[in-house]
Amino acid sequence: MISSEKPQNAIVIAVLVVALISGASIYSTANYYSGTYILVRYLDVEMVGLEITNMNTTDLDVNPIISLSFRFEAPSVAAGEARLSSFRCTVLLNGDELSYISLKKTIPQDRRTLTSTYNETFTVSEVIDTNIDKWTIYNASQSGEWFFLIEMMYFYYVFESRAVSFRPMTYDSVGFIT
């Protein structure tokens, strides 16, 4: 017994039980919040595909198509989650920006929740239909030099917030990734 009085013993035991429950709750909450930040901070985003198809350097009426694929793989954490919303890309080819294309992808609703088991690949593609961007591609084809610089930015939400956060990424490639 802690004390000779039963009411005092009951109070002490009640305080200890509340302290244990509170401690477990704080641990669980801290684990969830830190896990969420680890997920978005260490999310591995790898460019796994880069190609230009439907290219005809002798016929300007044929519109090439550029496609980029990215694999999103989350680190292993005990708890936490975030939501991916979209990503967008800017493409430079041999130092010239393909400026008239819009490479944007909205992540489907059923594939947005980011947890430690997340491993998804998304492809974004666009038809290149302006002569300026076509000439950039045709010049690269004629020179045989295909140096790409890809600037990608993905957007995400944490903790059911309405405020969007983003993370910029940069990739380079000499040639295509198929």
trRosetta pair geometry for C-beta under 8 A, 3 or more apart (Angstrom, degrees):
i j d omega theta_ij theta_ji phi_ij phi_ji
1 4 6.9 86 123 -89 139 37
1 9 6.0 -59 -156 -96 88 136
2 8 7.2 -131 94 121 105 97
2 9 5.3 149 44 -111 100 79
2 12 5.2 -82 79 77 164 165
3 8 4.2 -28 66 96 154 131
3 9 5.6 -150 47 -58 90 79
3 12 7.3 142 -1 -12 112 140
5 8 4.1 71 81 10 108 111
5 9 6.8 -178 92 -12 57 84
6 9 5.5 -55 -148 36 35 114
6 10 6.4 38 155 -21 67 104
7 10 5.6 -52 -148 34 34 113
7 11 6.5 35 154 -19 66 104
8 11 5.7 -52 -148 35 34 112
8 12 6.4 33 154 -18 66 106
9 12 5.8 -55 -146 38 31 110
9 13 6.3 29 156 -16 65 108
10 13 5.8 -56 -145 39 29 110
10 14 6.2 31 154 -21 64 108
11 14 5.7 -55 -146 36 30 112
11 15 6.4 30 155 -19 64 105
12 15 5.8 -53 -148 36 30 111
12 16 6.5 31 153 -18 63 106
13 16 5.7 -54 -149 37 32 113
13 17 6.4 34 153 -20 65 105
14 17 5.7 -53 -148 35 31 111
14 18 6.4 30 154 -16 65 106
15 18 5.8 -54 -147 39 31 110
15 19 6.2 34 153 -22 64 107
16 19 5.6 -53 -146 36 30 114
16 20 6.4 31 155 -19 64 104
17 20 5.8 -54 -150 35 30 110
17 21 6.4 27 154 -15 65 107
18 21 5.8 -56 -146 40 31 109
18 22 6.1 31 155 -19 66 109
19 22 5.7 -55 -143 39 28 111
19 23 6.2 31 157 -21 63 108
20 23 5.7 -54 -146 36 28 112
20 24 6.4 27 156 -17 63 106
21 24 5.9 -56 -149 37 30 110
21 25 6.3 30 153 -19 64 108
22 25 5.6 -56 -147 38 31 113
22 26 6.3 31 155 -18 66 105
23 26 5.8 -53 -145 36 30 109
23 27 6.3 32 155 -19 64 107
24 27 5.6 -54 -148 37 31 113
24 28 6.3 31 154 -19 65 107
25 28 5.7 -54 -146 36 30 111
25 29 6.3 27 156 -16 65 108
26 29 5.8 -56 -144 39 30 109
26 30 6.1 28 158 -17 65 109
27 30 5.9 -58 -144 40 26 109
27 31 6.1 30 155 -22 63 110
28 31 5.7 -56 -148 35 27 114
28 32 6.5 28 154 -19 63 106
28 79 7.4 56 -165 -2 66 175
29 32 5.7 -54 -149 34 31 111
29 33 6.4 24 157 -12 66 108
30 33 6.0 -57 -143 41 30 106
30 34 6.0 23 162 -11 67 111
31 34 6.2 -58 -139 43 24 104
31 35 6.0 28 158 -22 61 113
31 78 5.6 -54 -178 88 117 122
31 79 4.8 70 128 39 99 126
31 80 7.6 -132 138 -41 61 92
32 35 5.8 -59 -147 37 24 113
32 36 6.5 28 155 -24 62 104
32 79 4.5 -64 -92 128 61 122
32 80 5.3 148 -166 -77 49 65
33 36 5.8 -51 -151 29 31 113
33 37 6.8 23 156 -11 63 104
33 80 7.1 169 -63 -102 3 106
33 159 7.7 20 -115 -80 83 119
34 37 5.9 -57 -151 40 35 107
34 38 6.3 37 151 -21 67 107
34 80 7.1 -109 80 -65 43 138
35 38 5.5 -55 -145 37 32 112
35 39 6.4 41 154 -27 65 101
35 77 3.8 139 -146 154 95 134
35 78 5.9 -117 -87 59 134 66
35 79 4.5 170 13 81 160 55
35 80 2.6 -168 104 -11 97 125
35 81 8.0 9 115 -29 109 43
35 116 7.7 -61 -171 -54 114 110
36 39 5.7 -49 -153 27 31 115
36 40 6.9 11 159 -4 64 104
36 80 3.6 -151 -52 -159 57 110
36 81 6.3 -31 -104 45 91 26
36 82 5.6 119 -160 -55 88 91
36 158 5.3 113 162 -150 126 114
36 159 6.8 79 163 -51 169 82
37 40 6.4 -61 -146 43 33 98
37 41 5.7 27 159 -17 69 117
37 80 7.5 -94 14 -149 49 150
37 158 7.5 45 -76 -138 61 158
38 41 5.8 -62 -134 44 26 108
38 42 5.7 -16 179 19 67 115
38 75 6.2 -89 148 73 99 129
38 77 5.1 141 82 -89 129 134
38 80 6.8 115 45 62 92 164
39 42 7.2 -82 -137 53 11 80
39 43 6.3 38 161 -63 57 94
39 74 5.4 -7 -147 -152 88 115
39 75 6.7 -150 -109 47 47 86
39 77 5.9 -89 -60 7 86 144
39 80 5.5 -166 -16 117 123 121
39 81 7.0 31 4 -123 173 25
39 82 5.4 -179 98 5 129 112
39 114 5.5 136 162 131 130 112
39 115 7.3 -63 -119 -132 143 22
39 116 7.0 -108 -99 -74 104 63
39 118 7.9 74 -158 23 112 132
40 43 5.8 -19 -140 -18 30 118
40 82 5.0 55 -59 -17 109 170
40 114 7.2 91 -75 105 75 153
40 156 5.7 -168 -122 90 121 154
40 158 6.5 -80 -24 -69 148 121
40 165 7.2 48 176 94 153 136
40 167 7.1 176 171 -36 91 137
42 75 4.5 10 105 -19 122 138
43 72 6.3 -10 176 -163 112 89
43 73 7.4 152 -167 74 64 40
43 74 5.7 -31 -115 -104 79 63
43 75 7.3 -114 -83 -7 38 84
43 114 7.0 -34 -100 -162 129 140
43 167 7.6 142 54 54 118 161
44 71 7.8 -10 114 107 91 89
44 72 7.5 144 81 -158 56 38
44 73 4.5 -21 66 65 107 93
44 74 7.6 -158 23 -75 80 14
44 75 7.3 108 -18 -55 96 77
45 70 5.7 2 -174 -179 91 117
45 71 7.3 167 -151 81 44 49
45 72 5.5 -6 -103 -103 79 69
45 73 8.0 179 -76 24 36 65
45 152 7.3 -144 138 102 137 136
45 154 6.6 -169 -98 -9 158 142
45 169 5.6 -101 83 -74 130 166
46 70 6.8 155 78 -157 39 65
46 71 4.9 -12 59 55 94 98
46 73 7.4 5 6 10 107 109
47 50 6.4 26 162 -44 118 109
47 68 6.7 -51 -145 -168 104 97
47 69 7.2 114 -165 80 58 55
47 70 5.6 -39 -101 -99 53 76
47 150 6.4 107 -93 66 155 153
47 152 7.5 169 -74 -17 108 148
47 171 4.5 64 -6 -146 142 170
47 173 7.2 -109 105 -49 140 128
47 177 6.6 117 130 46 94 162
48 69 5.0 -61 72 105 84 105
48 70 6.7 137 15 -120 85 20
48 71 4.9 53 -20 -17 133 107
48 121 6.4 -54 48 -133 141 121
48 177 6.6 -159 165 141 26 130
49 67 6.5 -35 133 122 114 98
49 68 6.5 147 92 -165 78 31
49 69 3.0 41 38 28 117 115
49 123 6.5 -21 71 -110 140 102
49 177 5.5 -153 -127 102 23 98
49 178 6.7 53 -135 -117 80 33
50 67 7.4 176 -140 90 29 62
50 68 5.6 11 -102 -111 72 71
50 69 7.6 -128 -49 26 48 73
50 148 6.2 -162 175 61 150 169
50 150 7.3 -126 -103 -50 132 142
50 173 5.6 140 49 62 159 167
50 176 5.5 -153 97 -150 82 60
50 177 4.3 65 27 32 89 94
50 178 8.0 -91 59 -58 51 55
51 66 7.5 174 92 -149 42 50
51 67 5.3 -5 59 56 84 99
51 176 4.9 59 -100 -160 68 126
51 177 7.3 -116 -48 63 78 52
51 178 5.6 63 -71 -88 126 91
52 55 5.6 53 131 -51 104 127
52 64 5.3 9 -179 174 102 126
52 65 7.0 159 -156 79 55 44
52 66 5.2 -21 -101 -97 81 71
52 67 7.8 175 -85 18 34 71
52 128 8.0 -8 -143 1 108 137
52 137 6.2 -179 -170 -142 160 127
52 176 7.2 -123 14 -97 74 122
53 64 6.9 153 78 -161 35 74
53 65 5.0 -20 62 60 87 99
53 67 7.0 14 4 0 107 115
54 62 6.4 -151 162 168 88 102
54 63 6.7 10 123 90 127 53
54 64 5.3 165 85 -127 81 43
54 65 5.0 60 30 5 121 95
55 62 7.6 122 -156 118 19 118
55 64 4.4 26 -88 -103 76 115
55 137 6.5 -132 -126 150 121 129
55 141 6.7 174 160 -80 139 146
56 59 4.5 -9 121 46 126 96
56 62 4.0 46 36 60 123 152
56 64 7.9 -169 15 -68 60 83
57 138 4.9 130 -129 -133 92 98
57 141 5.4 -145 -76 97 132 148
57 142 7.1 141 -153 -58 149 88
59 62 4.7 67 97 -2 106 107
60 131 6.6 15 -166 -114 126 94
60 134 6.3 101 -143 134 83 156
63 127 4.9 36 137 -178 131 101
63 128 5.9 178 -173 72 83 56
63 129 4.7 -13 -124 -91 134 74
63 134 7.6 -93 -127 -88 58 117
64 127 7.7 152 88 -157 38 55
64 128 4.8 -6 69 46 86 118
64 134 6.7 145 14 -118 108 79
64 137 5.6 -124 35 134 161 170
65 125 5.7 25 173 176 103 116
65 126 7.1 174 -152 86 67 32
65 127 5.4 -36 -99 -100 81 57
65 128 6.9 -168 -90 5 26 82
66 91 6.6 -92 161 -5 157 174
66 98 7.0 62 -13 143 163 173
66 101 6.7 20 42 -162 128 170
66 103 7.4 -64 98 -82 114 124
66 125 6.4 179 91 -148 47 69
66 126 5.8 -8 57 56 91 81
66 128 6.1 67 -12 -40 101 113
67 123 5.9 1 -173 -174 103 110
67 124 7.3 165 -151 86 57 40
67 125 3.9 -18 -99 -96 79 107
68 89 5.7 3 55 15 162 175
68 91 7.6 -159 -53 -78 134 120
68 103 6.4 47 24 -166 127 141
68 123 7.0 164 85 -151 42 61
68 124 5.4 -11 61 60 91 87
68 125 7.3 169 19 -80 59 57
68 150 6.7 139 -127 -134 143 144
68 152 7.9 -167 147 -86 148 124
69 121 5.9 18 179 178 106 105
69 122 7.0 175 -149 90 63 37
69 123 4.4 -26 -96 -96 86 84
69 124 7.9 168 -84 18 41 60
69 177 8.0 -129 49 100 96 112
70 87 7.0 -52 47 88 155 163
70 121 6.9 176 89 -149 38 63
70 122 5.8 -13 59 59 86 83
70 123 8.0 164 17 -85 62 39
70 152 6.8 137 -82 -161 148 164
71 119 7.3 0 -177 -169 99 72
71 120 7.3 175 -151 93 57 36
71 121 4.6 -27 -97 -95 75 87
72 84 7.0 4 -173 -72 169 161
72 114 7.8 -80 149 -113 127 109
72 118 6.5 -40 120 141 98 111
72 119 7.4 -176 90 -138 59 30
72 120 5.2 -5 55 60 100 83
72 121 7.5 178 16 -85 69 35
72 122 7.2 20 -6 3 110 104
72 154 7.8 121 -99 -121 126 167
73 118 6.9 169 -143 103 32 74
73 119 4.8 22 -112 -113 82 80
74 77 7.8 -73 155 7 108 100
74 114 5.7 148 -81 -175 136 89
74 115 6.6 155 80 97 165 28
74 116 5.5 -140 116 -129 119 30
74 117 7.2 9 60 45 120 17
74 118 3.9 68 -5 52 122 103
74 119 7.3 -111 19 -58 76 61
75 116 6.7 -50 103 -132 45 83
76 116 4.7 70 -134 -170 44 122
77 80 5.3 -24 113 39 142 117
77 116 4.8 -158 37 -79 67 119
78 116 7.9 65 -28 -37 12 153
80 115 7.5 154 91 -130 59 65
80 116 7.8 85 63 -43 88 93
81 113 5.9 -10 -174 -172 126 90
81 114 6.1 149 -163 76 67 60
81 115 5.0 -26 -104 -84 97 80
82 113 8.0 151 82 -157 35 48
82 114 4.5 -18 65 59 80 120
82 156 5.2 34 152 170 122 124
82 157 6.5 168 -172 82 79 47
82 158 4.8 -37 -117 -94 99 76
83 112 4.7 24 -162 149 87 107
83 113 5.9 -31 -103 -97 77 49
83 114 6.5 -169 -89 7 21 91
83 156 6.2 159 83 -160 46 75
83 157 4.6 -9 59 56 101 98
83 158 7.8 -175 22 -75 72 34
84 87 7.8 -23 -176 -39 113 95
84 107 4.8 67 110 -7 103 168
84 111 7.9 -38 63 122 117 74
84 112 5.2 -148 59 -149 70 65
84 114 5.6 96 -26 -48 92 116
84 154 6.4 -33 -145 173 105 117
84 155 7.4 108 -164 83 60 53
84 156 5.1 -42 -103 -100 49 92
85 106 7.1 -40 161 -146 65 73
85 107 6.1 -171 176 30 13 108
85 112 6.7 35 -87 -138 43 120
85 155 4.7 -48 58 100 106 102
85 156 6.3 177 2 -98 84 33
85 157 6.4 72 -40 -16 114 97
85 164 6.6 -62 24 -128 151 117
86 104 6.6 8 175 -177 121 90
86 105 6.1 171 -157 90 75 52
86 106 4.7 -35 -99 -107 106 53
86 107 6.0 -144 -81 -5 42 80
86 154 7.3 -171 100 -149 39 62
86 155 5.2 10 56 43 76 114
87 104 7.5 -179 94 -149 43 53
87 105 5.5 0 56 55 80 97
87 107 7.7 65 -5 -47 85 97
87 122 7.4 131 35 86 124 142
87 124 7.5 -131 85 -34 96 144
87 152 6.0 14 176 -177 118 98
87 153 6.4 174 -152 88 72 44
87 154 4.0 -30 -95 -99 104 76
87 155 6.8 -174 -81 10 49 73
88 102 7.9 -48 -145 -176 109 68
88 103 6.3 127 -163 95 62 69
88 104 4.4 -14 -104 -103 94 78
88 105 7.5 179 -80 20 49 64
88 152 7.3 173 88 -148 38 58
88 153 5.8 -9 57 56 82 90
89 103 4.1 -42 58 101 97 130
89 104 7.8 -164 19 -73 67 41
89 124 6.5 158 12 78 123 141
89 150 5.8 -23 -161 -167 114 97
89 151 6.8 146 -157 78 58 51
89 152 4.8 -19 -100 -98 85 79
89 153 7.9 177 -81 19 41 64
90 97 6.6 -27 177 -145 102 110
90 103 7.5 -174 -71 45 26 114
90 150 7.4 152 76 -158 52 48
90 151 4.4 -4 54 57 102 105
90 152 7.9 -158 25 -69 63 40
91 97 7.1 127 85 -153 50 60
91 98 4.6 -1 79 31 105 117
91 101 7.2 -5 32 65 117 130
91 103 6.8 77 -22 -4 107 148
91 148 6.5 -38 -159 -155 91 101
91 149 7.6 141 -161 76 44 53
91 150 5.8 -12 -106 -106 69 74
92 95 6.2 -3 171 -133 114 12
92 96 6.5 155 -158 73 73 27
92 97 5.1 -41 -98 -89 78 60
92 98 7.4 -160 -93 1 27 73
92 148 7.0 138 78 -160 58 49
92 149 4.2 -8 59 57 111 100
92 150 7.8 -152 28 -69 72 33
92 151 7.7 52 -7 -9 101 98
93 96 5.8 -31 67 64 73 84
93 98 6.2 53 -1 -41 110 100
93 136 5.5 114 69 152 121 112
93 137 6.8 19 107 -87 168 58
93 140 5.5 -64 159 -58 119 148
93 146 7.2 -40 -155 -149 98 61
93 147 7.2 131 -163 74 48 55
93 148 5.8 -18 -102 -101 67 70
94 136 7.4 -176 49 -172 104 87
94 139 7.3 -120 60 106 151 107
94 140 5.4 -173 -13 -94 131 100
94 143 7.5 82 -105 64 159 145
94 145 5.7 89 -96 111 121 109
94 146 7.5 -78 -49 -124 97 24
94 147 5.3 99 -86 50 57 93
95 147 7.7 28 -26 84 70 116
96 136 4.6 -147 102 -129 136 121
98 101 5.1 -1 137 18 109 119
98 128 6.8 -69 -160 -115 124 120
98 133 4.8 68 -147 -136 82 111
98 136 6.2 -156 -88 77 75 150
98 137 7.9 44 -98 -51 116 95
99 132 7.2 -32 48 111 101 131
99 133 6.9 -152 39 -74 58 102
100 128 7.7 100 82 -147 96 71
100 129 7.8 -107 121 62 122 65
100 130 4.1 15 84 16 161 148
100 132 6.4 108 -7 63 129 111
100 133 5.2 -125 44 -28 102 127
101 126 4.4 123 -166 113 111 147
101 128 5.9 -45 -73 -98 123 76
101 133 6.3 114 -29 -132 101 164
102 126 6.2 158 59 -115 52 145
103 124 5.0 102 -171 129 86 127
103 125 7.8 -9 -123 -114 91 9
103 126 5.4 -107 -81 -16 73 130
104 124 6.8 -179 74 -149 12 139
105 122 5.6 138 144 156 157 129
105 123 7.9 156 -97 94 148 27
105 124 4.2 -114 -49 -83 116 114
107 111 5.7 -124 176 90 96 94
107 112 5.0 124 112 -92 123 79
107 122 6.9 -80 -106 -89 80 153
108 111 4.8 58 67 24 92 105
108 112 7.3 -139 91 -39 43 85
109 112 6.0 -40 -153 -7 30 121
111 120 5.6 116 -174 -122 119 158
113 118 7.7 -152 107 -87 58 118
114 118 4.9 -26 -142 -46 60 164
114 156 7.0 -15 1 -140 146 130
115 118 5.6 137 52 -35 53 96
128 133 4.8 -130 -162 117 110 124
128 134 5.9 150 132 -74 112 69
128 137 6.6 101 110 -20 165 144
129 134 7.9 8 -153 -49 12 111
130 133 4.9 76 69 17 93 102
130 134 6.8 -162 92 -9 43 90
131 134 5.3 -56 -141 40 35 115
131 135 6.1 38 160 -23 69 103
132 135 6.1 -56 -152 33 26 109
132 136 6.9 30 148 -21 60 102
133 136 5.5 -46 -152 28 39 116
133 137 6.7 35 151 -14 65 102
134 137 5.8 -60 -157 39 35 109
134 138 6.1 29 151 -17 70 109
135 138 5.5 -52 -136 42 35 109
135 139 6.0 40 159 -23 67 103
136 139 6.0 -52 -147 34 25 111
136 140 6.7 25 152 -17 59 106
137 140 5.7 -56 -153 36 32 111
137 141 6.3 33 150 -21 66 106
138 141 5.4 -51 -147 35 35 115
138 142 6.3 34 155 -18 67 104
139 142 5.8 -53 -145 37 31 108
139 143 6.2 19 159 -9 65 110
140 143 6.1 -62 -142 45 28 102
140 144 8.0 -150 166 24 54 6
140 145 6.0 -104 -148 79 72 64
140 146 5.5 84 172 -94 120 66
141 144 7.6 26 179 -72 27 39
146 173 7.9 -32 129 114 94 87
146 174 6.6 113 86 -172 74 48
146 175 5.0 88 79 -94 121 38
146 176 6.7 -26 137 -39 154 71
147 172 7.3 -7 -175 -171 81 101
147 173 7.7 168 -154 87 42 47
147 174 5.6 -15 -103 -107 70 72
148 171 7.8 -1 114 109 102 89
148 172 6.5 164 89 -155 62 52
148 173 4.5 -2 56 57 110 91
148 174 7.7 -167 22 -79 74 25
149 170 7.1 -14 -173 -168 87 97
149 171 7.6 159 -159 85 43 50
149 172 5.2 -15 -104 -103 66 87
150 170 7.1 154 83 -158 57 48
150 171 4.3 -9 59 61 108 98
150 172 7.3 -176 18 -82 74 34
150 173 7.3 24 -8 4 112 105
151 168 6.9 -18 -172 -165 90 103
151 169 7.6 154 -161 82 45 51
151 170 5.6 -15 -106 -105 66 78
152 168 7.4 146 86 -160 46 54
152 169 4.7 -20 70 66 95 100
152 170 7.5 177 25 -83 72 29
152 171 6.8 22 2 2 114 108
153 166 5.4 17 176 179 106 121
153 167 7.0 170 -152 81 64 38
153 168 4.8 -28 -99 -102 90 66
153 169 7.1 174 -84 19 38 72
154 166 6.7 168 87 -150 37 72
154 167 5.8 -11 58 56 84 88
154 169 7.3 21 -1 -1 95 116
155 164 5.2 0 -173 -180 112 120
155 165 7.1 152 -156 80 61 40
155 166 4.9 -31 -99 -96 69 88
156 164 7.3 134 67 -160 25 73
156 165 5.6 -32 70 68 77 90
156 166 7.4 144 19 -95 70 38
156 167 7.5 5 13 0 113 103
157 160 7.5 46 147 -116 118 12
157 161 5.7 -164 -166 64 93 78
157 162 7.6 -14 -132 -117 128 15
157 163 7.5 137 -128 77 84 47
157 164 6.1 -58 -77 -109 81 59
157 165 7.1 142 -97 18 32 86
158 161 6.1 16 73 19 56 116
158 165 6.7 4 0 11 102 134
173 176 7.4 61 143 -114 132 15
173 177 5.9 -87 -140 -32 149 107
